[in-house]
Amino acid sequence: MSRLVITGGTVLDPASGLNAPTTLLIENDTIHGVVTEIPKGWDDAETIDATGRWVMPGLICLRTHVGEPGTEWKEDIESVSNAAIAGGFTTVCATPNTDPINDVRAVTKQLLARSEQVNGVRILPIVADTRRLAGGTLAEMGDLKDAGCVAVSSGDKAIPNAQLLRRVLEYARSIEIPFFTVARDDSMSRGTVMHEGHVSNRLGMHAMPSEAEVISLFRDATISGLAQWPIHIQKISTRATLNTLRQLRESGLNVTVDITPHHLWFNDEVTSHFDTDTRVEPPLRSQDDVTACREAIAEGLIQAIATDHCPQSSVEKAVEYAYAEPGTTGLETTLAAVLDLVHQKHLPLMQALSCLTVGPADILGRQDLGRLSKGASADVIIVDSDTPFRAESVRMQSKSRNCIFEGVSLTGVVETTIVKGKVVAVS
């Protein structure tokens, strides 16, 4: 039996609302409890002094591009695990758009096996909704759930066919697995590179209106009601989307959403410099949209903050803006970016941390993750919340250097990452 005691720190557990100086007890791979005094029989336990630090549940990302198999020159399981450790993420959900696509048991098993070999963070595979994510034949979701997949996803695009979406949701309901998609009407977004507004008008760039997101959200949520199965929308980004989401919730539809940290930070003005690190999907929106998204975190309208960690090499990024592949790394900067917004009083602390811990855990239906309650998985991070640092991709663990926060001063450093009761370190 192994025991670990974390003393001296301020324990933050958004699931219970705990925010107080106290002691955390870990026994083997689970949380034993939060106490004010160390009980008898724990004298021989290993001890970590967290004085002046925050002790929190390990972070959970619902959307990480792991790069393996197929694009290991951008990222692989080992490098993504190292990036996650550095950023405080103890669980990452691997998007299905690998090469080959994760639509067969062999790919799922490969991801899980490589994760075990690395012995780092928990990597949870997500299955494609259709074969090759092509929007045709349904993937064998049941078989892939048995193999270890935790959710079904449409990848980087919304399902174009409403009837197909209904069948995907009905299949997901029959095997009780969460369904993830994005709000993106293809007819209004195809070929676009930035947000439609005064910046795109000034630059003369092909742009995506907010309505492309709204239309897709409304349609998909309506169909989820018909199929009687919840739907999770990833990477929402506009005020109009949030207004529609409120209406859908009020009508009784079960819709959850997540947002990226960069859509809480940057507006479309930064694209004026044509720095391809700012080329992301959905595009960076207006400042009014950024403000609305921050307010929605405080309101509890948004359940999760997902990194959308999407490594790209210089081959994809060192080109003209319109031809650059979208995406930014995010595992190593997300917590600090969120904490910086907390320090600036743009976000409330506990609600923001909830979106990184218990919120995504509940979307996955994993009551053993994202909390510090007795019996939960001992996934814990110790954070120096006040130390500033400058984001520099050359010092990061990811193989790729396409970080949208490059050169930005952020606040908050992860000092210790614990997964299943064991301290893990960058390999």
N, C-alpha and C positions, 0 to 999 in steps of 0.2 A: 504494500500500500504506500502510495506517495502522497505527501501533503505539502501544501504551499500556503503561506500566510503573507498577505500584502497589507502592510501597516502604514500608518502615518498620512495616507493620502485622503483626498476628498473623493468619496465614491459617488459617481453620477450614474443613475439607472433610470432612463426615461420611462421604461415600462412601469415602474412602481412610483416614479416621481421622487425617488431618493436623491438628495443632493446635500451630503453631510460628511464631515470627517468621521471615518469609521474604519473597521478592519474587514477585509474580505478573506474568507476561508475557501480553499480549493482542495478537494479530495479526489485523487486519481484524475479523471477527465471531466469532472462535474463540479459545479458550484455547491459548496457545503452550506454556506450561509454568510450573511453580513452581520457582524457582531460589534459590540462596544468593548468587550473584553475577550481575550483569547481563552477558550475553555480548557479545562484540564485534559491531559492526554495529547496536547498539541505542542508540547515543549520541544520535541525533536523535529518539528516540521521545518522545512526550508523557509526562509523569510526574505521578503523583498521590502526594503524601506522606500516608501513612495511619498515621503514628506515633501510638501510643497507641490505635489503633482495631482493630476486627476486620474482616477481609476475608473475605467468605463468598459462596457461591453465591447467586444471586437466589432468592427464595422462590417457591413454587408453591402456588396455591390450587386445590383440586379442585371448589370449589362457591362460585360468585359469581353473584349476581343482578345483571345489568348494566342492567336497566331499559329497554333499547332493543332492539327497537321496542316501543312501546305504553305505557310508564309513564315517559316522560322527565322528568316533573315530580318523580319520586323520584330518578332516577339516569339518566345516559346514558353512552355509551361514553367521552366525554371526561372526565366527572367520575369515573367508575370507574377510568379509567386514571390520573388525577391522584391518587386515593386510594391506588391500588396503588403508585405511585411513592413517595409519602410513607411508605408502610408497608413498603417493601422487597420488594414482590411484583413479579417480572418476568414472571410467567406466571399468568394467571387463566383458569379454565375457566368458560365462560358457561352457566349452567343453561338448559334448553330452554323453561322456562315464561315466555317473553316473550308479547307480544300483537301479532301472531299467534304461536302456538306455533312453535318451530323444528322443524317436521316436513316442510318443503319446502326445496328448494335455494335459493329466492329469499331466505329469511330468513337462511340460513347465509351466503350471499354478501354480504348487506347487513351482517351483523356483521363479516365479514372486511374488507370495503371501508371501513367506518367506522373500524375499528381502524387500517388503513393511513393513513387521512386524519389521524387524531389523532397518529400517529407516536410512540406512547408504549410501553406494555408489550405483551407478546404476549397476545392474547385468542384462546382456543381454544374454538370452539363445540361444544356437546354436543347430540346429536340426541335428540328424543323417541322413546320406544320404540313408541308407538302414535299414530295420528292424533289431534291435539288433546289428547294425554295422557288420552284418554277410556277407555283400557282395552279398546278394540275392535279395529279394523283396524290391523295392523302398519304402522308408517311405513316409507318407502323408505330403510332404513338404508344400504344399499349405495350408493345415489345420493348420499346426504348425506355418507357417508364420502369419496367421490370429490370432493365439493364442499369438504371441509375439516374435517368434524366428527371429533373425536378419541375420542369415547365415546358410548354410548347410555345414557339415563337414564329412570327412571320418574317423575322430577320430585320433588314433595313427598310422594308417596304410594307405598306398596308396590303392586305389581300384585295385585289382589284374586283373580284367577282363576289357579289353579295351572297349568292346562294352557296358558293364554296365556303365563305366565312361561316355561314350558318352550320354547314356540315362539320367544319373544323371544331366549332364550339360544341356541337352535340357530341362529337367523338370525345373531346376533352371532358365534357360532363360525365360521359359514361365511364371514364376511367379516373375521374376526380383529380385532374391535373390543371394547374393554372395556365391561362393563355395570355401571352404577351404580344402586343403589336405596337405599331407607331401610327400617329395621326398624320397622314400625308397623302392627299389626293394626287395621284400621279399625273392626271391631265393638267393640273395647275402647277405642278412642281417639277416636272421633267425638264432637265437641262438648266435649272436655275442655280445660281451660285450665291445669292444673298437675299436679304429681306427686301420686300417691295416697300419703298418709302422714299423720302427725300434724298437719302444717301444714294440709293440705286439709281434714282432719276439723275442725280448730279454726275454719277460715274458712268451712266449708260450701260449698266449691267443687267443681264437677264435675271429677274427676281421673283421670289415666291411670296404671294400675299398671305396674310394671316388666315384668310378664308380657306386656303388649302388644308390647313390643320383643322379648322372648325368643321368643315363638311365631312371629313373623314371620321372625326370623333363622333359626330352626331349619328352618322350612318352605322358605324361599328357598335356603338353603345345601344342603338335601337335593335340591331340584330342580336346582340347578346341577351337583350330582354326576351326576344322571340325564342332564342335557344335555351333560355333559362340557365345561363351560366355566366359567372362574372367575367369581366374583361379588364386587363391591365394595359393602360396606354403609356408608352414610354416616350420620354423626351418632349413633353409639352413645352410651349415657349411663348405664348401670347396671351394678352388680356382677354381677347375675344374667346379663346379656347377656354379659359377659366370661367368666363361668364356662362358659356354653354355648359360646362361641367356642372356648375351650380344648378342649372335648370334640370339637367339630366338626373342629378342626385335627388332633387326635390320631387321628381316624377317617380322615384322609387327604383331607378336603375342602379345596379351594383357595378360601379366603375371606379377603379383606383388609377392613380397616375404617378409618374415620377418625373423629375427634372434633372438636368445636368448642372454641375456647379458653375460652368462657364456661362450658362444662360442666366444665372443669378448675379454674375459679375460684370459681363461686358455687353455693350450695345453695338449697334451696327456702324457707329462712327469709326470704330477701330479698323473696319475693313477698308477704309479709305487709303490706308497705307499699302494695301495689297500684299500684306504679310500672309503667306499661305497657311501659317499656323492658325489663323483666324477663320479658315475655310472649314466649316463644320456643318453637320446636318442634325436638326434643322438649322438654318442660318441664324446668326446673332440678330436679335430683334431690336426694336426701338427702346429708348430709355423708359418710356411709359410701360412697355411690356416687362422690362426688367423689374421696375417698381411693383407692378401687379404680381409678378411671380414671388417676389420677396414677401409681399403682404399675404399671399396665399399660403406660404409656409407657416406664417404666424397664425393664420386662420385655421390651419389644419386641413385645408382643402387638398394639399399635396401630401401624399403619404411617404414618399421616398425620394432621396437624392441619389442618382446613379451616375457613376463616373463616365460612362460611355468611353472607357479607356480604349482608344483605337489607334495603335501605333502605325505610323507610316514612315517609310524610308525617304531619303533624299530623292530617290527616283520618282516618287509620287508627289513630293512637295517642292522640289527645286525647279519649278516650271511656272508658266504664267498662271495667274490666279484662277482664271476660268477653267484651266485644265488640271488643276491640282486635285488630288483625291481628298475628300473631306475626312476630318478626324483629328483628335488631339489625344495625347496621353493624359491620364488623370488620376491614377491610383495614388500617386505620391504627393499630389497637391490638393486633393479634394478636402480633407479634413482641415488643413490650414486655411484654405480659401473660405470654408464655412465659418471657422472660428474667427477669421478676420472680419467677416460680416457681422458676427455676434459682437465683437469688440466695438465695431462702428455703430452698434445698436440698430442695424438693419434687420436682424433676425433675433428672436428670443432663443436663449441657449437650449433649454430642454426640448423645445419643439424641433429645433434644428438637429439636435443629436438624435431625437426620435426618428427622423427621416433617414438616418444612417445606421440605425440599429433595429429597434423593435418594429418600425414601420415596414421595411423590406422583409423582415422575418415573417411578419403576419401575412404579407402578400404571398409568400411562398408556402404558408401554412405550417411553418416550422416554429412550434412553441418552445423548442429547445435552444433556439438561437436568439441573439440580439437582446438578451436580458441577463440580469444577475440574480435571478430567483433560485432557490434551492432546487437542485436536480437539473438545472440548465447546463448546457455544454460550457466548459470552462474556457471560453474564448474571451480574453481580457486584454485591454491595452492600458499602458501607463503613459500619460501625456503631460509634457511641459507646455502648458497652455499659453504662456506669456513670452516665450522666446521667439524673436523675429528671425527670419532668414530670407534670403533672396533665392527665388526659384531659378535653378540653373540645370538645364537638362543634361549637361555633360557630367554632372555629379549624381544623376539619378540611376536607378537600377534597370529601368526599361532599356531595351536595345535601341529604341527609336528616340529621336530628338525633337519630335513635333509637339512641343508643349506650348499651349496657348498662354500659359502663365510665365513664360520665359522672361526673366528679368524683373518680375513683379515681387515686391516685398510682401511677405505673408507672415502669419503668426501662428505658432503652435507646432511642436516637434514631438513625434512619437518616440519614446525612449525604450519601451519594452512591448513586445507582442507575444501573447500567449495563446496557443491553439490547443484545445483539448487538454488543458492543464500543463502543457509543456512550453517553456520559453523557446521560441523559434528565432533563428538569426538568418541574416542574408548569407547565402552560401557562396 
